[in-house]
């Protein structure tokens, strides 16, 4: 019978073809040639209509048996090839754990973060609590509760970024102090670190985004002497035991009396140099006694309680701490600069 001979011929050649298969792609091509929709064994089913009806069941069974046998031979070889290819792939992908490799450079804290951590250690050591607040703030907390009502002339010096009429990017961290005074009864002793924003040029000494640390103490019988003692302790702890403070009269709506506070020049230790313009002093922060109007606006009895407040730029402190001349270097992300502070 021609069909029987054809089937036997195909199966004999299949074994020879399988011996020549070397990879999965060749095997799949062979499977398609034999068992695909137009494969050699599949097309034999189409000739059943040309043979006598009484022979069709036997011939059909013969074709199906041949297809199953061919599929089994192909599947067996497929598993063998897959296992071999997996072993070869693992051998190629093996990592030599003894081979020395270049290690990735370790990062480090930013100099401003280092200075902030150091200063927070100083002030928490003196009993101050660290409190933070939102960077997008209401006008009420940023100005009105700090004795800067609408149309106050001192607002013009703030160069504030307004998001809406009564919502700003905070120009200082003082709103945190206002929030705490509204929420708590004295005694209050806090420091408020954070990022602040002002419409300013970006140059060697200015930035529209910078960092501040402000402090507030409110209690009975707080005096200017307490303020000076606190800032003297800060100066000695951060810059050395020979550093002192000098107060010069100034004006801030939030405090009365107010003072600009200078430190002994950390470069020449008071002898006079280019950095301090020969004076022996460097201006670092502003401070003063909390204005009684501010205490009253925040619901604190100014006849019973008094307080002091101070504020300083962390960026400026970092410049002095590490002898950096250009503020822009702090924000440019140059690894050659930043890796010096590990």
C-alpha positions as a printed Julia matrix, in Angstrom:
342×3 Matrix{Float64}:
   0.0    0.0    0.0
   1.46   3.35  -1.04
   0.38   5.2    2.1
   1.92   2.56   4.39
   5.17   2.71   2.46
   5.15   6.49   2.55
   4.67   6.5    6.32
   7.46   3.99   6.91
   9.72   6.0    4.63
   8.99   9.23   6.56
   9.66   7.6    9.94
  12.93   6.09   8.77
  14.15   9.43   7.49
  12.94  11.1   10.69
  15.46   9.18  12.78
  18.24  10.24  10.43
  17.06  13.84  10.52
  16.95  13.8   14.33
  20.56  12.69  14.46
  21.51  15.83  12.57
  19.6   18.27  14.84
  21.99  20.51  16.85
  19.76  23.18  18.38
  16.19  24.14  19.2
  15.65  26.16  16.02
  16.6   23.21  13.76
  14.34  20.91  15.77
  11.35  23.25  15.45
  11.91  23.5   11.71
  11.82  19.7   11.48
   8.65  19.55  13.6
   6.97  22.06  11.33
   8.01  20.09   8.22
   6.45  16.87   9.53
   3.57  17.9   11.79
   2.72  21.42  10.73
  -0.54  22.31   9.02
   1.05  21.6    5.65
   3.53  19.03   7.0
   4.31  15.74   5.32
   2.35  13.6    7.79
  -0.54  16.07   7.99
  -1.1   16.09   4.23
  -1.54  12.31   4.22
  -4.96  12.76   5.85
  -6.15  14.47   2.7
  -5.78  11.3    0.59
  -8.26   9.31   2.72
 -11.05  10.39   0.4
  -9.32   8.69  -2.51
  -9.18   5.22  -0.99
 -12.04   2.69  -0.61
 -14.34   3.41   2.34
 -13.66   0.07   3.99
  -9.9    0.86   4.18
 -10.21   4.39   5.54
 -10.4    3.53   9.29
  -7.27   1.41   9.19
  -5.34   3.95   7.11
  -6.49   6.84   9.34
  -5.36   4.96  12.44
  -2.0    4.28  10.78
  -1.48   7.98  10.04
  -2.42   9.0   13.61
  -0.04   6.39  15.07
   2.73   7.74  12.86
   2.03  11.32  13.98
   2.11  10.32  17.67
   5.36   8.39  17.21
   6.97  11.29  15.37
   5.76  13.78  18.02
   7.17  11.59  20.81
  10.58  11.35  19.11
  10.62  15.11  18.59
   9.59  15.86  22.21
  12.25  13.55  23.63
  14.97  15.24  21.61
  13.56  18.68  22.53
  14.04  17.98  26.25
  17.58  16.77  25.66
  18.47  19.85  23.63
  16.87  22.21  26.2
  18.88  20.6   29.01
  22.11  20.85  27.02
  21.51  24.48  26.08
  20.71  25.32  29.71
  23.98  23.76  30.89
  25.91  25.64  28.21
  24.23  28.94  29.13
  25.03  28.48  32.82
  28.65  27.72  31.97
  28.91  30.96  29.96
  27.17  33.04  32.63
  29.18  31.75  35.57
  30.64  34.59  37.66
  34.17  34.26  38.91
  33.75  35.48  42.48
  37.52  35.5   42.98
  38.1   38.1   40.24
  38.94  41.53  41.72
  36.53  44.25  40.59
  36.49  48.01  40.9
  34.37  49.01  43.87
  31.76  51.72  43.54
  32.67  55.01  45.2
  30.86  55.55  48.49
  28.67  58.61  48.87
  28.77  61.01  51.78
  26.57  63.5   53.55
  26.32  66.95  51.96
  28.32  69.63  53.82
  25.09  71.45  54.73
  23.72  68.21  56.2
  26.93  67.74  58.16
  26.71  71.27  59.57
  23.02  70.87  60.38
  23.62  67.62  62.26
  26.42  69.24  64.22
  24.32  72.28  65.13
  21.31  70.22  66.13
  23.58  68.24  68.45
  24.67  71.53  70.03
  21.18  72.92  70.56
  19.52  69.66  71.61
  22.36  69.35  74.11
  21.17  72.66  75.56
  17.6   71.36  75.86
  16.08  72.62  72.6
  13.55  70.49  70.72
  13.76  70.15  66.92
  10.5   71.12  65.16
   9.81  71.29  61.42
   6.98  72.78  59.36
   5.62  73.08  55.8
   7.61  74.83  53.08
   4.39  76.05  51.39
   2.9   78.29  54.05
   0.02  80.65  54.73
   0.65  84.4   54.8
  -0.79  84.48  58.31
   1.99  82.32  59.77
   4.73  83.76  57.56
   4.0   87.44  58.25
   0.88  88.5   60.15
   1.58  86.58  63.36
   5.18  87.82  63.23
   4.16  91.49  63.45
   4.2   91.98  59.67
   0.58  92.84  58.78
  -0.64  93.53  55.25
   1.08  96.52  53.62
   3.84  96.57  56.25
   6.89  98.22  54.6
   9.25  95.51  55.9
   7.5   93.0   53.64
   9.12  94.63  50.61
  12.53  93.45  51.84
  11.44  89.82  51.97
  11.33  89.2   48.16
   8.72  86.5   48.72
   7.5   83.93  46.19
   3.68  84.06  46.21
   1.73  81.02  45.03
  -1.63  82.65  45.71
  -2.6   85.86  47.46
  -2.36  84.29  50.91
  -0.05  81.32  50.2
   3.72  81.65  49.86
   6.91  79.67  49.68
   8.14  80.44  53.18
  10.9   83.1   53.15
  12.11  81.98  56.61
  11.42  79.2   59.11
   9.79  81.62  61.56
   6.27  80.32  60.68
   7.2   77.17  62.57
   7.75  79.3   65.69
   4.35  80.96  65.23
   2.63  77.58  64.87
   4.29  76.25  68.02
   3.39  79.34  70.09
  -0.24  79.0   68.98
  -0.37  75.33  69.89
   1.64  75.19  73.13
   1.83  76.87  76.49
   5.25  78.1   77.69
   7.89  77.03  78.49
   8.89  76.65  74.83
  12.41  75.87  73.69
  12.71  74.88  70.02
  14.97  75.06  66.97
  13.48  75.01  63.47
  15.68  73.88  60.57
  14.53  73.87  56.97
  14.67  75.04  53.36
  13.45  78.57  52.57
  12.85  80.59  49.4
  13.42  84.19  48.34
  13.47  85.91  44.94
  17.22  86.44  44.79
  20.03  86.1   42.28
  22.18  82.96  42.27
  25.78  84.01  42.78
  28.74  83.37  45.05
  26.92  84.59  48.17
  23.18  84.38  47.33
  20.66  81.75  46.26
  16.86  81.73  45.74
  16.76  78.48  47.74
  18.78  78.18  50.93
  18.63  76.72  54.43
  17.97  78.28  57.81
  18.06  77.3   61.44
  15.97  79.42  63.8
  15.61  79.13  67.54
  12.96  80.24  70.02
  12.76  80.24  73.8
   9.72  81.52  75.71
   9.45  81.27  79.49
   9.25  83.4   82.6
  12.14  85.81  83.17
  13.99  85.12  79.91
  16.54  87.88  79.27
  19.03  89.09  76.69
  21.7   87.48  78.83
  20.12  84.07  78.21
  20.24  84.76  74.48
  23.92  85.74  74.57
  24.83  82.74  76.7
  23.05  80.41  74.27
  24.77  81.88  71.21
  28.18  81.96  72.92
  27.81  78.26  73.68
  26.85  77.59  70.05
  29.87  79.56  68.75
  32.36  77.79  70.99
  30.97  74.33  70.29
  30.97  74.77  66.51
  34.09  76.9   65.91
  36.29  76.53  68.96
  36.71  77.78  72.54
  38.29  81.09  71.47
  35.24  82.21  69.43
  32.91  84.8   70.98
  29.88  86.79  69.89
  29.32  90.51  69.41
  25.86  92.09  69.35
  25.12  95.18  67.22
  21.75  97.01  67.4
  19.42  96.25  64.49
  15.72  96.02  63.62
  13.47  93.01  63.0
   9.67  93.24  63.35
   9.66  89.89  65.12
  12.02  90.96  67.91
  12.48  94.04  70.13
  15.24  94.83  70.91
  16.98  93.27  67.93
  20.63  92.66  67.13
  22.94  91.55  64.37
  25.28  88.97  65.86
  28.91  88.7   64.76
  31.35  85.91  65.54
  35.08  86.16  65.97
  36.51  85.57  62.49
  37.11  81.83  62.21
  39.89  82.38  59.66
  42.15  84.77  61.58
  40.7   84.23  65.09
  40.12  87.96  65.47
  43.48  89.22  64.18
  42.03  90.73  61.0
  42.2   89.2   57.53
  40.78  89.44  54.03
  37.73  87.33  54.94
  36.64  89.69  57.74
  37.94  92.8   55.94
  40.39  93.42  58.75
  37.72  93.79  61.46
  38.24  90.43  63.18
  34.48  89.8   63.08
  32.07  88.05  60.66
  28.32  88.67  60.64
  26.51  85.34  61.01
  22.96  85.71  62.37
  20.17  87.92  63.61
  18.58  87.71  67.06
  16.65  89.55  69.72
  13.95  89.41  72.36
  10.57  88.28  71.02
   8.39  91.33  70.42
   5.55  91.42  72.99
   3.15  92.05  70.08
   4.13  88.69  68.61
   3.54  86.94  71.92
   0.11  88.57  72.16
  -0.8   87.64  68.56
   0.06  84.02  69.36
  -2.04  83.99  72.53
   0.81  84.22  75.08
   0.62  86.61  78.03
   3.52  89.04  77.41
   3.22  90.42  80.96
   4.15  87.03  82.39
   6.36  85.55  79.69
   9.28  86.79  77.64
  11.47  85.1   75.11
  14.32  85.32  72.66
  14.66  84.23  69.04
  17.54  83.86  66.61
  18.0   82.83  63.02
  20.99  81.93  60.87
  21.71  80.68  57.37
  23.04  77.13  57.39
  24.67  77.67  54.01
  26.73  80.57  55.37
  27.69  78.53  58.43
  28.86  75.72  56.13
  30.92  78.14  54.03
  32.68  79.38  57.17
  33.01  75.89  58.63
  34.8   74.46  55.58
  36.44  77.57  54.13
  34.4   77.51  50.9
  34.34  80.81  49.03
  31.51  80.25  46.5
  28.0   79.24  47.61
  27.23  77.83  44.14
  29.62  74.95  44.74
  27.23  73.67  47.41
  24.45  73.1   44.88
  26.16  72.15  41.6
  26.49  68.46  42.47
  30.16  68.27  41.41
  31.52  65.04  42.9
  35.05  66.45  42.9
  33.81  69.03  45.42
  31.4   66.9   47.45
  33.73  63.96  48.04
  35.99  66.21  50.13
  33.47  66.11  52.98
  33.39  62.35  53.7
